[in-house]
Amino acid sequence: MFIPRIDPEFKSLIPPLSKEEYDMLKTNIYDAGCARDPLSTWNGVLLDGHNRLEICLKFDLPFTTVEIPDITGREDAMIWIIQNQFGRRNLTPFTRAELALKLEPIIAEKAQKNLNEGRCFGGGDRKSEEYRSLPMLAKSDFSDDLSEDPRFKAAVEAVEREAEQFENPETLAQKLAALQREDSAQSRPSIKPVHTRAEIAKAAGISHGTLDKAKLIRAKGTEEQKERLRKGETTINKEY
């Protein structure tokens, strides 16, 4: 049986269940004889379902897993984990704010990466310039980037067949360079800017003012205050 790996950093992003919530989950899984909902994973690492996995392993009960698509790195995985937690109906406003504040540095880092990628792709196609200066290009000149692309292979072969009719080899170089530029432009990823403040506010589901108050309480409040807020025993406005 496949057992997903536990990533401590991923697990730390998830608010723990109360004792009552955990006991209810354990009873439901034990009575059903399995974990009904699949555990969510990315590259074999557990993203959601830590409590279900623990309970199933303890009682030797079966479970299933589902791989989450469209996650390209740790930042995406952590964003998915936090956003998935907002589906929990019993989260208090302060817990939601804490989750949203965990998103802030992650989204900021992702925004910086997007910015850096945009700069990289804004510098032009260096290889095309190099190819343009060569007297003759063969299919092997493109093998580093495009040898596995059947569309590009077929296009190169067509150009090479056509080149047999030309006396000047530079004509072939120009055609291949143009083909390389076209393929490079099509393969560039679209850069989607990430606006940290807007995404944080949307993820929190609370006003900017409330989020700012929660941020101050998280930084300067006592652990007793924060624990009462997490349990819903007091309000952000009252503790601010």
N, C-alpha and C positions, 0 to 999 in steps of 0.2 A: 504494500500500500504506500502510495506516495504521500510523504509528510512535508508540507511547505516549510521553508526555512523562516526563522524569526529574525527580523532585523530590529535591534533595540531602538534605533532612532525612529523607525516607522512606528513601532509600538508605543513609544513615548508621546506621540502626537494624539493618541486616542484617549479621551476622558474615561476613567475607569467606571465600571458599573457600581452602583451601591450594592450593599450586601443583599438587600431585598431583591433587586433586579437580577443579581447573579444567581441567587437561589431559585428564582422563578425560571430563569433560562435553563438551569441544570435540571429542574423537574420536568420541563417541557421536552428537553432532549432525551432524558432517560425514559419518559413515558412513551415517546414516539419511537424509541429504539435507534435513532439516528439524528444527525443534524439535517433538518429539512432544507435549509437554505445553503447553497454552495459557498465555500470559502473563496474569497477573491484573492488572486495572486498576480504577480508580475515577475516573469522570469524565474518562477519557482519560489519567490519570496512572498510571504503572507502580507496582504494589504488590509484585509478586513476579515474578522472571524477568529480573533485570538482566544476569546472566551469559549467559543464553540469548539475550537480545536483542543483546548485544554480539557474540556469536559469529555469530549469523545475519546481522547487518549486515556483519560483516567478510568473510564468505564468500558474501554475497548469497544466503542460503538463506531459504525461506519460514517463517513462523510464524503462529500464530493468537492471538487475545486473548479473554478472557472478563471481562465486567464483574461485579464482586462486588456483590451486592445488600445492602440493609439497612445501608449505611454512610451516616450523616447528616452527617458532618463530619470534620475532620482528626484529632480525637482518636480517633474510631472507626476511621479508616483506620490510624493508628499502632498502635492496640491489635491490629487484625487482622494487621498485618505481623508484630508481635512474636510473637503467639500462633501464627501460621502457621510461624514459624521453629522452634518447639518440635517440629514434625513431623520435623525433621532428626535422624536417628538417631545421627549422629556428633558431636553437640555434647557437649563436656565439661561437668562440673558447674559449673565456674567460668564458662564461656560462658553456660550456662543462667541462672546467678545474675546475670550482667551484663545479660542480656536482661530478666530479671524486675525488676531495679532500674531499668531504663529505663522500665518500666511505671509505677513508683511515682508520679512527678509527673504523668503523663498521667491516670491513674485518679483521683488527688487532684483535679485540675482538673475532671474530669468529675463527680466527686462534688459539688464546690462548685456547678457549674452546675445539677445536679439539685436541690440544696438551694434555690438561688435561684429555680428554676422553681416549686418547691413553695410558696415564699412568695408568688410572684406569683399563683398560682391560688388561694391561700387567702384572698384579699382580697375575694371576692364579685364579682358581676357589675355593674360600674359602669354599663354601657350600659343594662341592664334598668331600673335606677333612673331613668335619664334618660328612657327611653321611657315609664315609668309616669307621669311628670309632664306629658307632652304631651297636649293635648286630642284630637289625631287623628293616627294614624300611617298612612302610605302605604307601598307596597312599596319606594319609593326610599329610605326611611329605613334600610333594611337592606342597601343595595347595597354598602356598603364591605366587609362581611364575608361575605355569604351570597348575593349575586346570581347566583353561578355554580352554586349547589347546586339542582338540579332538584327535589329533594324539598321544599326550603324554599319554592321558588317556588310549587309546587303547593299547599302548605299555606296560604301567604299568600293565594293566589287564592281558595281555598275559604272562608277567614275573611272576605275582602272580599265574596264573594257572599252569605254569611250575614249580613253587616253591613247589607245593604240592608233587612233586616227590622226593624232596631233604630232607635228614635228618638234614643237617647242615643249620641253618637260615642265616649264614654269606654269603652263596652262593647267596642268594637273595639280600642281601645288596650290594654285589659287582656288580651284574648285574644292580641294580637300580642306583648305583653311576655312573657306566659307561654310562648308558642311560642319566642321568642328565648332565654329562660332554659333551656328544655329542650334546644334545639339546642346552646347553649354548653356545657352540662354534658356532653353526649354527645361533643363534639369535644375535650374536655380530654385531653391526653396523660397516660397513667399514669406516675407517677414511681416509678422503680425505684432504690432506694438502692444506692450502690456502696460496699462495705466494702474499703478499700484494703489493709489487712494480709492479710485472708483471700484476696483475689484475687491478691495478689502471691505468697503462699505456694503457692497452687494452681497458678499459672502456672509457678513455678520448678520444681516437682516435687522440691523438696528441703526439708529441715526448716528451721524458723525459725532455729535455731542456726547451721546451715551458711550460710544466707542472710546472717545478721548478720556472720559471719566474712568472707564474701566481700565484703560492703559495706565492712568495715574495710580489707581488703587492697586493694580498688579505690581507696580514698581515700588510704592511706598506704604501700602497697607500691611497690616499684620496677617499672619497665616490664619489666625482665628477669623478675621474678617472675611478673607478670601474663601475659607471653607464654608462659612455660613452663606456666602453669596452663591457658591457652587451648589449648595443644597437647597437654595431658594428660601432660606430662612430670613433673609433681609433683601434690600434692593440696592442697586447701584447708586441711585440718587440719595438714599439715606446714608450710605457709607462714604459718599464723596466728600 
